[in-house]
Amino acid sequence: MDFASYFGNLGLFGVALSAFLSQRLKQMNLQNRLTPAVIAYEAAFPGRTAALFLTATLMNTAGAMTSWALGRFIPEGKKVSEPTLAKLRRFGTPLLFFSWVPVIGDALSLGAGLIRTPFIPALLFTLLGKGARYAAILGLFSLLK
């Protein structure tokens, strides 16, 4: 069974579960499957856009912050590429705005924890980035339907 279909069949709970797991389970490629799940839910329940937006944003942020927390337990220099760490050291927590980007997002969150970025700024920039992503996806979908 396709993950997007499975999570889509679970309704908003499925979107929440997919949003949280997509940040953590890159090997399952859920990040690329989350967008179709969000769009499918929006198509099926157009009156629930605010709940969908909040759920996807908050749960995907929670997944990213789980990566951040895990990074704090990893010895420095392990599991995150040096170029990623160098960028984080140079640009700091604002770089976490881009934690929604597939492939690099998890490394950014993990690396931010690894270099001990403060929780509140990390949370805020991650939340803003995730929110901007879902606002763009849902806005574009509403224009195209």
C-alpha positions in Angstrom: 0.0 0.0 0.0 1.2 3.5 -0.8 2.0 5.6 2.3 0.2 8.7 1.0 -3.0 6.6 0.5 -2.7 5.0 3.9 -2.2 8.2 5.8 -4.9 9.9 3.6 -7.4 7.2 4.7 -6.7 8.2 8.3 -7.9 11.7 7.8 -6.4 14.6 9.7 -4.8 12.1 12.1 -3.1 10.6 9.1 -1.8 14.0 8.0 -0.5 14.6 11.6 1.2 11.2 11.7 2.7 11.7 8.3 3.9 15.2 9.1 5.6 14.1 12.3 7.2 11.0 10.8 8.3 12.7 7.5 10.9 14.6 9.3 12.3 11.5 11.0 12.0 8.7 8.4 13.9 9.9 5.4 14.6 6.3 4.3 10.8 5.9 3.8 10.7 9.1 1.7 7.7 10.3 3.5 8.6 14.0 3.1 7.8 13.7 -0.6 4.6 11.9 0.2 3.4 14.4 2.8 2.6 17.1 0.2 0.2 14.8 -1.7 -1.4 13.8 1.6 -2.0 17.4 2.5 -3.4 18.2 -1.0 -5.6 15.1 -0.9 -7.0 16.1 2.5 -7.6 19.6 1.3 -9.4 18.3 -1.8 -11.6 16.0 0.3 -12.3 18.5 3.1 -12.0 22.1 1.7 -13.7 23.7 4.7 -11.0 22.4 7.1 -8.0 24.3 5.7 -7.1 26.0 8.9 -7.1 22.7 10.9 -5.1 21.1 8.1 -2.6 23.9 8.0 -2.1 23.9 11.8 -1.9 20.2 12.0 0.7 19.8 9.2 2.8 22.8 10.4 2.8 21.9 14.1 3.4 18.1 13.6 6.2 18.6 11.0 7.7 21.2 13.4 7.5 18.6 16.2 9.3 16.1 14.0 12.1 18.6 13.2 12.4 19.5 16.9 12.8 15.8 17.7 15.7 15.8 15.3 17.1 18.9 17.0 16.8 17.2 20.4 18.5 14.0 19.1 21.3 16.2 17.8 22.1 17.3 21.3 22.9 13.7 22.3 25.2 13.0 19.4 28.9 13.6 19.9 29.9 16.7 17.8 31.0 15.9 14.3 29.0 12.7 14.0 26.2 12.0 11.6 26.1 15.5 10.1 28.3 16.7 7.2 30.9 19.3 8.0 29.5 21.7 5.2 26.1 21.6 6.9 27.6 22.3 10.3 29.7 25.1 8.8 26.6 26.8 7.3 24.8 26.5 10.6 27.7 28.0 12.5 27.9 30.8 10.0 24.2 31.6 9.6 22.9 30.3 12.9 19.3 29.5 13.8 17.7 31.5 10.9 18.9 28.7 8.6 16.3 26.5 10.3 13.7 28.3 8.3 14.8 26.0 5.5 14.3 22.8 7.5 11.3 22.0 5.3 13.5 21.4 2.3 13.6 17.6 1.5 17.0 15.9 2.0 18.7 18.8 3.9 15.9 19.6 6.4 16.7 16.7 8.7 20.4 17.5 8.6 19.8 21.1 9.4 17.6 20.2 12.4 20.0 17.5 13.7 23.0 19.8 13.1 21.3 22.7 15.0 20.9 20.4 18.0 24.5 19.2 17.6 25.9 22.7 17.8 23.6 23.5 20.7 21.5 26.3 19.1 19.0 27.6 21.7 15.6 25.9 21.8 13.3 28.9 21.4 15.0 30.5 18.3 15.3 27.0 16.7 11.6 26.3 17.3 10.5 29.7 16.0 12.6 29.6 12.8 11.5 26.0 12.2 7.9 26.8 12.8 8.0 29.8 10.4 9.6 27.8 7.7 7.2 24.9 8.0 4.3 27.3 8.2 5.5 29.1 5.0 5.8 25.8 3.2 2.2 24.7 4.0 0.8 28.2 3.4 2.4 28.1 -0.1 1.2 24.6 -0.8 -2.3 25.3 0.2 -2.4 28.7 -1.4 -1.1 27.3 -4.7 -3.6 24.4 -4.5 -6.5 26.9 -4.0 -5.4 28.8 -7.0 -5.2 25.7 -9.2 -8.5 24.1 -8.3 
